[in-house]
Amino acid sequence: MTVHRVVPNLFTEDPAAASAFYTDFLGLDVGMEMPGMTTFVVPEVPSAQLSIGHAYGLDQAVVSIGVDNVDEIYARAQQQGLEIVYELRDEPWGVRRFFVKAPGGHVINVVQHA
């Protein structure tokens, strides 16, 4: 299993204000926008990303970790007895993911893009 990217997730109750802040004030580009989540990217370094969510569990997960084999890491989490807080599933927007609780109580979104 290989980690491809690590993206911080922030939750907002005002997505329009958040979008204006990250684009107009900080100069980030919108890399992906979908219902419930927007990912902003640094124009010169598109792998530097930040997601702002207001649905789909991003009010829980503080970081998304993109992997190449989510099934493998899900099985590892189960074998190690880690707390799964959102079961492995295919989402309608083209990702397969689950949420696991890390030491310290942080919820991690482990995701594989189709």
PAZAPA-4460 file (N, C-alpha, C; in steps of 0.05 Angstrom, whole numbers, plus 32768, in hexadecimal, padded with zeros to 4 digits):
% residues 114
    n_x    n_y    n_z   ca_x   ca_y   ca_z    c_x    c_y    c_z   seq   type   mol
   8011   7FE9   8000   8000   8000   8000   8012   8019   8000     1      M     A
   800B   802B   7FEE   801B   8044   7FEC   8009   805C   7FF1     2      T     A
   8012   806F   8001   8004   8088   8006   800B   809B   7FEF     3      V     A
   7FF7   80A6   7FE2   7FFA   80B9   7FCC   7FF9   80D6   7FD4     4      H     A
   7FE9   80DC   7FE8   7FE6   80F8   7FF0   7FDA   80F9   800C     5      R     A
   7FDE   810F   8019   7FD3   8114   8033   7FC6   8130   8032     6      V     A
   7FAC   8132   8037   7F9E   814B   8033   7F8F   8152   804D     7      V     A
   7F96   8169   8059   7F87   8172   8071   7F6A   8178   806A     8      P     A
   7F58   8172   807C   7F3B   8177   8078   7F32   818A   808D     9      N     A
   7F25   81A0   8085   7F19   81B3   8097   7EFB   81B3   8092    10      L     A
   7EEC   81B6   80A7   7ECF   81B7   80A5   7EC6   81D4   80A7    11      F     A
   7EB1   81DB   8097   7EA6   81F6   8098   7E87   81F4   8097    12      T     A
   7E7B   8207   80A3   7E5E   820A   80A1   7E57   821F   808C    13      E     A
   7E6B   822C   8081   7E67   8241   806C   7E7A   823C   8055    14      D     A
   7E73   8229   8043   7E86   8223   802D   7E8B   823A   801A    15      P     A
   7E79   824C   8016   7E7E   8263   8004   7E93   8275   8010    16      A     A
   7E91   827B   802A   7EA5   828C   8037   7EC0   827E   8037    17      A     A
   7EC1   8264   803C   7EDA   8255   803C   7EE7   8256   8020    18      A     A
   7ED6   8252   800B   7EE1   8253   7FF0   7EED   826E   7FE9    19      S     A
   7EDF   8283   7FF1   7EEA   829E   7FEC   7F04   82A2   7FFB    20      A     A
   7F06   8299   8013   7F1E   829C   8023   7F36   828E   8016    21      F     A
   7F32   8275   800E   7F49   8266   8004   7F50   826E   7FE7    22      Y     A
   7F3D   8277   7FD7   7F44   827F   7FBC   7F4B   829D   7FBB    23      T     A
   7F3A   82AE   7FC5   7F3F   82CB   7FC2   7F55   82D5   7FD5    24      D     A
   7F56   82CB   7FED   7F69   82D5   8001   7F84   82C6   7FFD    25      F     A
   7F84   82AC   7FFC   7F9D   829C   7FFB   7FA6   8296   7FDF    26      L     A
   7F95   8298   7FCB   7F9D   8294   7FB0   7F9E   8276   7FA7    27      G     A
   7F90   8265   7FB6   7F8F   8249   7FAE   7F7B   8245   7F98    28      L     A
   7F7F   8230   7F88   7F6C   8229   7F73   7F5A   8213   7F7D    29      D     A
   7F42   8212   7F71   7F30   81FC   7F77   7F38   81E4   7F66    30      V     A
   7F41   81CF   7F73   7F4A   81B7   7F65   7F33   81A4   7F60    31      G     A
   7F20   81A3   7F72   7F09   8191   7F70   7EF2   819D   7F80    32      M     A
   7EDA   819D   7F74   7EC3   81A7   7F83   7EAC   8193   7F7E    33      E     A
   7EA0   818B   7F93   7E8A   8178   7F92   7E77   817E   7FA9    34      M     A
   7E5F   8173   7FA8   7E4D   8179   7FBE   7E5A   8170   7FD9    35      P     A
   7E5C   8183   7FEB   7E66   817D   8005   7E83   8181   800A    36      G     A
   7E93   8186   7FF4   7EB0   8188   7FF8   7EBD   8198   7FE1    37      M     A
   7ED0   81A8   7FE8   7EE1   81B6   7FD4   7EFE   81B1   7FDC    38      T     A
   7F0E   81AA   7FC8   7F2B   81A7   7FCD   7F39   81BE   7FBF    39      T     A
   7F4A   81CC   7FCE   7F59   81E3   7FC4   7F76   81D9   7FC0    40      F     A
   7F83   81E4   7FAB   7F9F   81DC   7FA5   7FB0   81F5   7FA2    41      V     A
   7FC9   81F2   7FA8   7FDD   8207   7FA3   7FE3   8206   7F85    42      V     A
   7FDF   821C   7F77   7FE2   821C   7F5A   7FFC   8211   7F50    43      P     A
   8012   8219   7F5D   802D   8210   7F54   8034   81F4   7F5E    44      E     A
   8026   81EA   7F71   802B   81CF   7F7D   8010   81C1   7F81    45      V     A
   8004   81B6   7F6C   7FE9   81AB   7F6F   7FE7   8194   7F82    46      P     A
   7FFD   8188   7F8A   7FFB   8173   7F9E   7FF7   817E   7FBA    47      S     A
   7FFC   8198   7FBE   7FF6   81A5   7FD8   7FD9   81AD   7FD8    48      A     A
   7FCA   819F   7FE9   7FAD   81A2   7FE8   7FA1   81A5   8004    49      Q     A
   7F89   81B0   8005   7F79   81B3   801D   7F5C   81AF   8015    50      L     A
   7F4E   819E   8024   7F31   819A   801F   7F20   81A8   8034    51      S     A
   7F0B   81B4   802A   7EF7   81C1   803C   7EDD   81B2   8038    52      I     A
   7ED2   81A7   804D   7EBA   8198   804B   7EA3   81A3   805B    53      G     A
   7E8B   819D   8052   7E74   81A4   8062   7E60   818D   8060    54      H     A
   7E69   8175   8057   7E58   815D   8056   7E6B   8145   8052    55      A     A
   7E60   812E   804E   7E6E   8115   8048   7E84   810E   805C    56      Y     A
   7E80   8115   8075   7E92   810C   808A   7EAA   811D   808E    57      G     A
   7EAE   8132   807F   7EC6   8142   8083   7EC3   8153   809D    58      L     A
   7EAC   8152   80A9   7EA9   815E   80C4   7EB6   814C   80D9    59      D     A
   7EBD   8133   80D1   7ECA   8120   80E3   7EE8   811D   80DD    60      Q     A
   7EEE   8118   80C4   7F09   8110   80BD   7F1B   8129   80BA    61      A     A
   7F31   812A   80C9   7F43   8141   80C9   7F57   8140   80B3    62      V     A
   7F5B   8129   80A7   7F6E   8126   8091   7F65   810F   807F    63      V     A
   7F6A   8112   8065   7F65   80FC   8052   7F80   80F2   8049    64      S     A
   7F83   80D8   8049   7F9C   80CB   8040   7F95   80BA   8028    65      I     A
   7F9F   80C2   8011   7F9A   80B3   7FF8   7FAE   809C   7FF5    66      G     A
   7FA3   8084   7FF0   7FB4   806C   7FEE   7FAD   805E   7FD4    67      V     A
   7FBF   804B   7FCD   7FBA   803C   7FB4   7FAB   8022   7FB9    68      D     A
   7FA7   801A   7FD2   7F99   8001   7FD8   7F8A   8003   7FF2    69      N     A
   7F72   800F   7FF1   7F63   8015   800A   7F5A   7FFB   8017    70      V     A
   7F55   7FE6   8007   7F4C   7FCD   8012   7F61   7FC0   8024    71      D     A
   7F7A   7FC2   801B   7F91   7FB8   802A   7F93   7FC6   8045    72      E     A
   7F92   7FE0   8045   7F95   7FEF   805E   7F7D   7FEC   8070    73      I     A
   7F65   7FE8   8064   7F4D   7FE3   8074   7F50   7FC8   8083    74      Y     A
   7F59   7FB4   8075   7F5E   7F9A   8081   7F72   7F9C   8098    75      A     A
   7F87   7FAC   8093   7F9C   7FB0   80A8   7F90   7FBE   80C1    76      R     A
   7F7F   7FD2   80BC   7F72   7FDF   80D3   7F61   7FCC   80E3    77      A     A
   7F52   7FBA   80D5   7F42   7FA6   80E3   7F54   7F93   80F2    78      Q     A
   7F69   7F89   80E6   7F7C   7F77   80F3   7F88   7F83   810C    79      Q     A
   7F8D   7F9D   810B   7F9A   7FAA   8122   7F85   7FB3   8137    80      Q     A
   7F6C   7FAE   8132   7F57   7FB6   8145   7F52   7FD3   8147    81      G     A
   7F58   7FE2   8132   7F54   7FFF   8133   7F36   8005   8130    82      L     A
   7F2E   801C   813B   7F12   8024   813A   7F0B   802F   811E    83      E     A
   7EF9   8021   8110   7EEF   802A   80F6   7ED6   803A   80FC    84      I     A
   7ED6   8053   80F5   7EBF   8064   80FB   7EAD   8069   80E3    85      V     A
   7EB6   8061   80CB   7EA6   8062   80B3   7EAF   804B   80A2    86      Y     A
   7E9E   8037   809E   7EA6   801E   8091   7EAF   8023   8074    87      E     A
   7EC0   8011   806A   7EC9   8012   804F   7EB2   8011   803B    88      L     A
   7EB2   8023   8028   7E9D   8024   8014   7EA5   8033   7FFB    89      R     A
   7E97   802E   7FE6   7E9A   803D   7FCD   7E87   8054   7FCE    90      D     A
   7E91   806C   7FCA   7E81   8084   7FCB   7E78   808B   7FAE    91      E     A
   7E61   8098   7FAB   7E57   809E   7F90   7E68   80B1   7F80    92      P     A
   7E7B   80BF   7F8D   7E8C   80D2   7F7E   7EA7   80C6   7F76    93      W     A
   7EA9   80AB   7F78   7EC0   809E   7F6C   7ED8   8098   7F7E    94      G     A
   7ED3   8097   7F98   7EE8   808F   7FAA   7EDF   8077   7FBB    95      V     A
   7EF2   8068   7FC5   7EED   8052   7FD8   7EFC   805A   7FF1    96      R     A
   7EEE   805A   8008   7EFA   8065   8020   7EEF   805A   8039    97      R     A
   7EFD   805F   804F   7EF3   805A   806A   7F00   806E   807D    98      F     A
   7EF4   8071   8095   7EFF   8082   80A9   7F09   8071   80C0    99      F     A
   7F21   8077   80CA   7F2C   8068   80E1   7F35   807D   80F6   100      V     A
   7F32   8075   810F   7F3B   8087   8125   7F58   8082   812B   101      K     A
   7F68   8097   812A   7F84   8095   8130   7F89   809A   814E   102      A     A
   7FA1   8093   8158   7FA7   809A   8174   7FA3   80B8   8178   103      P     A
   7F98   80BF   818E   7F92   80DC   8193   7F75   80E3   818C   104      G     A
   7F68   80D0   817F   7F4B   80D4   8179   7F45   80E1   815E   105      G     A
   7F5A   80E8   814E   7F55   80F4   8134   7F49   80DF   8121   106      H     A
   7F36   80E7   8111   7F2A   80D6   80FD   7F38   80DB   80E2   107      V     A
   7F41   80C5   80D6   7F50   80C7   80BC   7F3F   80BA   80A6   108      I     A
   7F3C   80C8   8090   7F2E   80BF   8078   7F43   80B2   8067   109      N     A
   7F42   8097   8064   7F55   8088   8053   7F46   8083   8039   110      V     A
   7F51   808D   8023   7F42   808E   800A   7F52   8084   7FF2   111      V     A
   7F45   8077   7FE0   7F51   806F   7FC7   7F3F   807A   7FB0   112      Q     A
   7F4A   8089   7F9E   7F3B   8093   7F88   7F39   807E   7F72   113      H     A
   7F22   807E   7F65   7F1D   806A   7F50   7F2F   806F   7F38   114      A     A
***
